[in-house]
Amino acid sequence: MFVMESVDDLWNHIAYVMGYAPDQFPYEDFLPDDQQMNLHRAFEQLRQGVEIAYPEASFTEKRGHLNGILDRSYAAYQIGDEIAAGHLLNEFQDNIFKAE
């Protein structure tokens, strides 16, 4: 399974999720079925990326803002509103390293 270890991994994963969400993630033949990428795993890894990008306690509000965007995007995917979900992922990408 993909491991989120760096900010570069986060950038790559944002693009990956944007390209394949909600249910077009490629099947990886080297992974067992229970480790294949799905929407839930993809968003969990995005949340891990937020923690990697902003680990300091002083960024609690920033993490909350970014995770809120992810929560809304995930919820939109779950109800089938792929356009809104995609726009929210774009908003997340635009805000991930924007100074506040």
Residue pairs with C-beta under 8 A, 6 or more apart in sequence:
1 31
1 35
1 37
1 41
2 9
2 13
2 37
2 45
3 9
4 10
4 13
4 45
4 48
4 49
4 52
5 52
6 52
7 49
7 52
7 53
9 49
9 52
10 46
10 49
10 50
10 52
10 53
10 96
13 42
13 45
13 46
13 49
14 46
14 49
14 89
14 92
14 93
14 96
16 42
17 42
17 43
17 46
17 89
18 86
18 89
18 90
18 93
20 26
20 37
20 42
21 39
21 42
21 77
21 82
21 85
21 86
21 89
22 39
22 77
22 82
22 85
23 38
23 39
25 36
25 37
25 38
25 42
26 37
27 36
28 36
28 37
39 74
39 77
39 78
43 70
43 73
43 74
46 70
46 92
47 67
47 70
50 63
50 66
50 67
50 70
50 96
51 63
53 96
53 97
54 62
54 63
54 66
61 100
62 100
65 95
65 100
66 92
66 95
66 96
69 88
69 91
69 92
69 95
70 88
70 92
72 88
73 84
73 85
73 86
73 88
73 89
73 92
74 85
76 82
76 84
76 85
76 88
77 85
